[in-house]
Amino acid sequence: MSKIAFLNRFYNGEFNYLCINFYKRNKKFLLLSAAIYFLALFIGLIIGYFIPGLIENFLNSVVKSDKQFVIKNGINTFSIFLHNLTYGVFFPYTAGVTGIITAGILILNGFLYGSFLGFLSSNIGGILSPLGVSNPVAFLIYTIPHGIFETSGIIVAGAGGFKLTNLVINILIDKKTKNEWYNEFKDSLILVVIAIILILIAAIIEANITLPLGNYITHLSLAK
């Protein structure tokens, strides 16, 4: 087989399947996952800002838990990656067997971020994160650099979980062929791999870049 023929076969075969049509096949799952996450974030933002007293104890318990994690494990790439891999990728994906739990994990993650931001923006703000953040601007500075990749990873993992839910439903109602079931399962695994890569990038940034960058920006703003 000539090189050109091989490339044409690869492009029209695996490359076309994995890259060109991959998003189209999984678009609804990605959009569903993102919609659930950001809707929960918005609700958390509203509650945190307008009814901060309702969630103050809850957020304090989350902060306490985060501080204990930092004291025990420190801030390093491996510990952050392992933690986020477990709760941000593994749980939402495997929970896809039911679908409801996957949605619940997305809701919790989105709500937490939104409620922290809303609470820090409210009149009674002042809650401290493990990094000592006590206002919404500082909170964004210390979370956005790695949060972009971490949030994307959680959403993609959620999409993988919903893909798994769709597969289980198709098997139970005996819809589609076994080959189509296999392709759906393969897509869900690809989504998980993408999520793992995103979570790894987030862990590297959080452990090595976020803190010094945040300190630099905040000190720079204070110096003005």
N, C-alpha and C positions, 0 to 999 in steps of 0.2 A: 504494500500500500504506500502510495506517494505521501510526502509530507503534507501537501496541499489537501489531498483526499482525507488524510487523518484529521487535519485541523477542521475541515468542513464537517466531518462526522462528529467530532468533539463539540463543535459549536452548535450543531443542530440536535445533538443528543444531550449529554450531561450538562454542558454549559447552559444550554437553553432551559433545561429543566431546573437546574439549581439557581440560576441567576435571573434570567429574563422573566420567567413565569413564576418564580418563587413568591415574589411580593403579591402578585395577582391572586395566587392560590390561598395566601394567608392574610390578605388585606383585611378581611372582615374580623379576623381574630385579633390582629394587631390594633385595629381601630376600637374594637370592643374593650380590649385590655386598657388602652390609653384613655378611653372615655370613662371607664370605671375609676381609674386612678385619679384623673384630673377633676372629676366630679366630686370625689371624696376630698381631694385637696381643697376645692372651693368651699365645700361645706365646713371643713375644718377651719378654714380661714375666717369664714363668717362667724362661726361659733366662738373661735378664739378671740376675735375682735369685739364682738357685741355681747357675748356672754362668757367672759373669761373666767369668772368664778366657778362656772359649771365644770370646767376641765382642769382647773389649777392643780388639784391634788393628783390627778392622773398624769399631767405633764411632769410634776415634781417626782413622781415615782419612776417615770421613764428616764429623767435626768439622773436620778440616783442609781438606776440600773446601768446607765451608760458610764457613769463615773466609776462604778465598781469594775466594769469591763476594762476600762482604760487602766485602772490601778493594777488589775490582775494580769492583763496581756500587753499593756503598753500600746503605743501607736506605731504599728509596723505593718508592712504589706501583707505578710502571711496571716496574721490574726484577723485583720480587717477582711481580707479576701475570704477566709474560711467562714467567718461569721456571716458575711453578706451572701456567700455562696449557699449556705444552709438555709437562711431565712428569706433571701431574695430570689433564689433560683430553684433550689431543690424542692422546697415546700410548695411554692405555687405551681411548679410543673407536675410533681407527683400527685398533688391534690386535684389535678385535672381529671382524675378518675371519677370525681364527683362533680367538679365544676364550681359548686357553691363555695367550697373552701378556697379555691383559687381566687374567686371574686372577693371573698372576705379578706384575704391577705393583701390584695391590691387596695381594697378600701382602707385597711389599717395603715398601710404605708403612706398612701395619699393623705389620709386624715391627719396623721402624725405631723407630716411636714407642714401642711396648711394650718393646723392648730397652733403649732409653735410660732409660725410667722404671724398669725393673727393675734396670738396672745402677746407677743413681744411688741406688736403695734398698738395694743390697747393701753388705756390709761394706767392699768395696774401691772403692766409688763414686768420686767426685772428678773424673771426666772433665769437661772444660769445654766448653760450647757456645760459639758465637761471642759470646754475651752474657755469658759468664762464669758460667753457671749450674752449680752443683756439688752440688745436692741435689734430691730429688724434689719437694718443695713448691715451690721456686723454679722448677723445670722446668715444673710445671703452671701456675704463675702467669704465666709468660712464653709459654705455648703455648695455653692454653685460650681466651683472648679471640678470637683469629683462627682457632685450630684447629677450633673448632666448625663454622665455615663452610667452612674448607679441607677438612676431613675429609668433610663432607657433599657438597662439590663433587666430590671424588675418587670417592666412592661412587656418586653420580648419574652421573658420567661412565662409571664401570665398568658401571652398569646399561645405559647407552646402548650400550656396547661389546657387552654380552651380547645386547642387542636386535638389534644388527647381526649377531652370530653366528647368532641364530635366523633372521634374514632370509636369510642365505647358505645355511643348511641347507634352508630351505623352497624356495629357488630351485633348489638342486642336486637335491632329490628331487621337484621340480616339484609341490610342495604349495601349495595356495591359488591365488587368482587374482592377476593383475598388479595389480589395484586394491588387494588386501590387502597385496601386497608394498610398494606405494607407501605405504600407511598405516603399515606397520611402519617403513619408512625415515623417514617423517615423524615418528613417535614418537621414534625414536632421535635425530633432530636436535633435537627439543624438549628431550629430556633433556640434550643437550650444551649448549643455550642456558641451561638452568637451572643446569648445572654451571659455566658461564662466569660467570654472575651471582654465584653463591656464591663462586667463586674471586676475583672482583673485590672483593667485599665483604671477604673475608679479607685481600686485599692492602692495602686501605685501612686496615683495623684494624691489621694487623701493622706497617705503615710509620708510622702516625701515633698509634696508641693503645696498643698492647701494651707497648712499651718504657717510655714515661712512666708508664703505669698500673702496670706491674710494679715499676718503681723506687719508685713512691710506696708501694705495698703492702709491699715488702720493707723500705724505710726506716722505715715506720710500725711494722712488727713489731719491728725492731731497737731502736726508740726506747722500746719498752715495757719 
